Amino acid sequence: MAAGINFNNVWAALGTPQNVIAVRQKTKYDSSDFHIGGSDAAGIVYAVGGQVKNVKVGDQVVVHAGVWDPDCPAVKAGEDPTIDPSFKIWGYDTGWGSFGQFAKAQAHQCMPKAAHLTWEQAAAPTLVGQTAYRMLKGWPPHTVRPNDVVLIWGAAGGLGCMAIQIVKAAGAIPVGVISDDYKAEFCIKLGAKGCINRKKFSHWGLLPHWKDTAAYNQWAAGARDFGKAIWDVLGERRSPRIVFEHPGEETIPTSIFACDNGGMVVICAGTTGFNAVVDLRYLWTRQKRFQGSHLSNDEQAYAFNQLVRDGTIDPCLAQTYTFDQIPLCHQLMHENRAPEGKMVALVGAPRAGMKALPL
């Protein structure tokens, strides 16, 4: 019925960091010479396989994007499937995603659709929400707690708007990083304490070598100014216990600098690049944690979906597009011109605002 737009299919379209079709062919996972992307879907079950027990034809579902081999020994032993070699992102690592009239998914991916949401609203939050949920709740002891300060990069984007709401629901304090002052109002309405415009700083990029004293000192001055901006938002000298990262290359040095002693920088992507250079002195002497995080397992996906069904999470539907505008959506995202929130394209649903079919 509707498909959400995510940055992963910008990567797929660019062919970087990998050619997804070639990888699938090389590993003999899928010999198809095409890619049907799309890692968020809201729709109706049309057919089921013989072993499917949790859904039936006609069920209204949303689809989470975690795919794995259910017969893998590690998975059968109860280990987290996201670290298994068979783990894949549906509609990126796999084909047959939501950018088609029909999509193929594993049964465990299909979760109940929130009854109060339209098709396009329901298609918006799942991938970014389950990713944000794992980042904030999946890495004990650094799970978000009441009164924690959490710095959220890209706060007005798909990941960020979910992170703000999860942090706020936990009783913690979200501080957003944005690229334009006009985005602050959107973030504050979702629950952010305030926002920092990253374009007011110029020290971004790879960390200068520590032996280049002049360049390093210039970077450090910019990082300190950014840290003070966090204090200014809070009205007190507190640093974030958790830094919610995904830009990567441009921002990691500052994120690790700004993170509180004993805190965690958790990252799920590298939208500005993949080389992360850090000053290890801040990492080891102040005992900070730099944690990678990738999508989520079933438990985390279903926990996030329950927040949506309960009405705790606003899907943050930014704008609804037609099926033939899916390339435009990705171009807007690639150029950082996407509207605040999450873009969605209609597939089977005939018009924006269409309510779910009666059960």
N, C-alpha and C positions, 0 to 999 in steps of 0.2 A: 504493500500500500504506500509506503514512504521509506526513504533512505536518508540517513544522516551523512553529512560530509565531514571527513577527517583529513588531517595533514598527511596521513600515511599514503593516500593515493596521489598526493602531489609528488611524493618520492617515487611511487610506482610509475607515474607519467614521465618523470625525468629520467628514470632508469638508474637513479642513484639513491642509496649506496649500492644497490644491486638491481640487476635485470630480473624481475620476479618471474617472468615466463621462463627464462633460461635456467634459473635456479631450480624451478620445479621439474623441468625436463631433465636436467643433469642428475638430480637425485631420484628420478623415476617416480616422483610423487604424483605428477599430472603431466601427461604428454601434450596437452592442448597448446596450440600456438596462439592463444589469445588470453587476455586477462579481463575478467568481469570483477571490478573492484566493488567497494562498499562494505564497511564494517559495522554499520548500524542499520537495523531494519525493524519496522513495525508492520505486521501483516497477519495473514490468515493461513493456518496450516492447510495445505492443499492435498498432500499425500504423506504417508509415513511408511517406514520400513518395518519388516516383520518383528524386530526386537524392540521397537519403540513402545514404551509403557507410560511415559509421563505426559504426552500430548496426543490429541486425536484430531482428525480432520474437522475443520471448522473452528478450532480454537484460535483465539486472538492472542498473539504473542509479540514480544520483542525478543531480539536475538543478541546475546552477548558474543563477543568475538574470540573467545578462547577455544581452540581446537587442539585435541591431542588424541593419541592412540589409547583407547581404553584397555587394550590388552598388554600394554607395556608393563613389564615386571615392576618398575618403580611406582607406577600409578596404582597398580593392583595392591602394592604394599602400603598404600595410604600416604605416599609422599606427595608434596605439592606438585601438581602436573605442570606448573609454569616453568619449572626448572628441568623438566624432562626433555631430552633431545627431540621428541616427537611434537613438542608444543609449537603451535603456529597461530598467527593472527588471521582470522577469517576475513576474506575479502582483501587481503594484502599478500601474506605468505601463501594463501590459498586463492583459487579463483572461485567462481560461482557465488560471488557476493551479492550485495543488495542492489547494485546498479543494473538490474535486469527484471523482467516481468516475473520470473521465478528465481528463487535462490535455493541452494542446498546447504543444509547445516546439520550438525550433530544434535541429537535429541536433547542433551543436557544444556545446550546453548539456548533453548527456547524457554523463555520465562513468561509468566502471566503479564499481559499488558494492563497498565493502570486504566481502570474503567472511566475515569473522569477526564482523560486526555484524548484529544483528537489524534488521528493517525500521524500527522506531521509533528505534533508535540511529543508523541510517544517515541518517534524515531530519533529524537534529538539527543538524549542524555547518556545512553548506555555505555558506549565505549569510553568516552571521556570520564564519565562518572565512576565506572568500575576501576579505571586506571587511577583516578584521584583517590578513591576509597582505599585501594591497596597502599598507595604511597603514604597516606596519612594514618592508616589503621593496621597496616600489615607488617610493621617492622619493630616489634617490641625490643627494648623498653621505650623506643621513640614513637609511641602512638600518641596521637593528639589528645591532650588532657584539658580540663577546664583551666582557663586563664593563661594557657600557653600562647605566646606570640608566634604566629606563622606568617612568614613572608611568601607571597604567591606571585611568581613571575607570570606575565601574560594574563593578568587577573580578569580582563574583559573578554578573553577568548573562551573556547569550549572547555578546555581543561580548567582554566582559572575560575570560571563561574561556578563549576561544580565544587572545586576546592573551597571557595569562599563559603558555600552553603554547608559543606560537611564540617568545616572548622567551626562555623557559627553554631551548628547544631550540637557540637561537642562542648559548647560553652567556652571556646577559646577565642582568640583575637586575631582575625585575618587582617593583614596589611598587604595591599595590592601594589604591583608594579605594572604600569601602563605606558603606552607610547604616545598618548595625547590626552591633554587635560579634560577634554569633553567626555572621556570614558569613565572618569571618576564617579560621576553621578550614578551610572549603571552599577558599578561595583559597590558603592555605598548602600544603594537600595537593596542589594543582595545580602548585605551584612558586614561589609568591610569597614574597619575602623577609619580608614583613609587610604590614600593612594600616593605613590611617588611616580612622577613622570621621568622615565629613564633617559629621555632625550635632553634633559637638563644637565646631564653628565657626559663626559667625553673620554673616560678612561677605559672604555670597553675593548675587548679583544684579548688576544693571548697575553699572558703575564710576561712582562719584560724580564730578562735574566737578572738575577739578583746581583750579579757583578757589574751590571750597567746601572750604576748608582743613580744617575740623573733620571733615566727613564723609569726605574723602579720607584724612586721617590715621587715622581709625578703620578704614577699609578696609585701609590699608597695614599697620596693626598686625595685623589678622586674617590677611592674606596672609603676613606674616613668621612668624606663629605656625604657619601651615600648612607653610611651607617648613622650619621647624625640626622639625616632625613627620616630614617625609621624612628628615631627618638622623638623627632618633632611631631610625627603623626601620632605617636603614643602619648605624648605629653610627659614622658619620663624616660630615664636612661635604662631601657631594657632592649635586649637583643633577641632575635627570633630563635626559639628552641628548635623549630623545624623550618627549613627553607625548601619550598616546593619548586623544583627546577625542571625546566625542559628546553630553554634556549641553548644551553651547553657552552660552546666554545667562547662566545662573547662575554658570558656572565659568570661562569664557574669561579674564577679567581675571587671575584667580589662576594659571591654567595658564601664561599668558605670563610672569607675574612669576616663577613657580617654575622655569621651564625654564632650563637651563644656558646660559651664553654660547655662541653659535654653534649652539645646539640647535634643535629643531623641535617645534612644536605641530601635530599632524596631526588633522584633524577630519572625521568622516563623517556627522554628523547634528546635530540641535539639539533634543533631547528636552525641554529646559526652555524653549525659545524660540529665536528666530532673530536677535535683535539682539545683536551682539557689540561691546561698547565696550572698547577697549584703550588702555593708556597707551603711546603710540608711542615714548616715550623708552626704554622697556625693549626695544622691538622694534628700533629702529635703532642705538642706541649699543652695544648688546650683541649686535647682528647675529644676532638670532633669526629663525626662519622660521615663518610661519603658513601651513600647507598644507592645502588641501581635498583630499579623497580620496573617490571614489565607486565602490563595489563593486569589480570587477576585470575584467581581460581574461581570455581563455582560458588563456594561459600561467600566470597567477597562480592561477586557479581550479584548473587541473589540478595545479599544484605543491602547493597545499594539499591537494587530494584524495589525492595520493600520500602525504603525511604521515599522513592518516587510514588509508589502506590498509596502510601500514607499521606501524601501531599506535603511532606517535609521538604522535598526538593522541587524547585521550579525548573522545568526542562530548559528554560532560557532559549526558547526558539527565537532566533534572530530574524529570519526571513525564510519564506517558503518559495521554492523555485519549481519550474516545470522540469520534466525529465530531460528534455533536450538542452536545458541550461546547466546540467551537471558539469560540463567542461568549464563554463564561466565561473561556477562556484570555486573550482580548484584554482583557476587563474587568480581570482580575488584573494584566495588564501595564500597563494605563492607570492603575491605582491604585497602582502600584509594590508590589504584593503577590505578584508572581510568585515561585516558588521559585528557588533558586540553580541556574544552568545554563540548559538549554533545554527548553521545553515542546514536546511533540509530540502530535498527534492521529492515531489510526488511521483510515484511510479504507477500503482494501480488505482490509488484514490483519485477520483475525477476532479476534485477542486479543493482549494484551501478551505480550512474550517470544517471539513467533513467530519462528522462525529462517527465514533465506532459503531459498527453494526450491532443491533440488539442481540443479546445472547439468547 
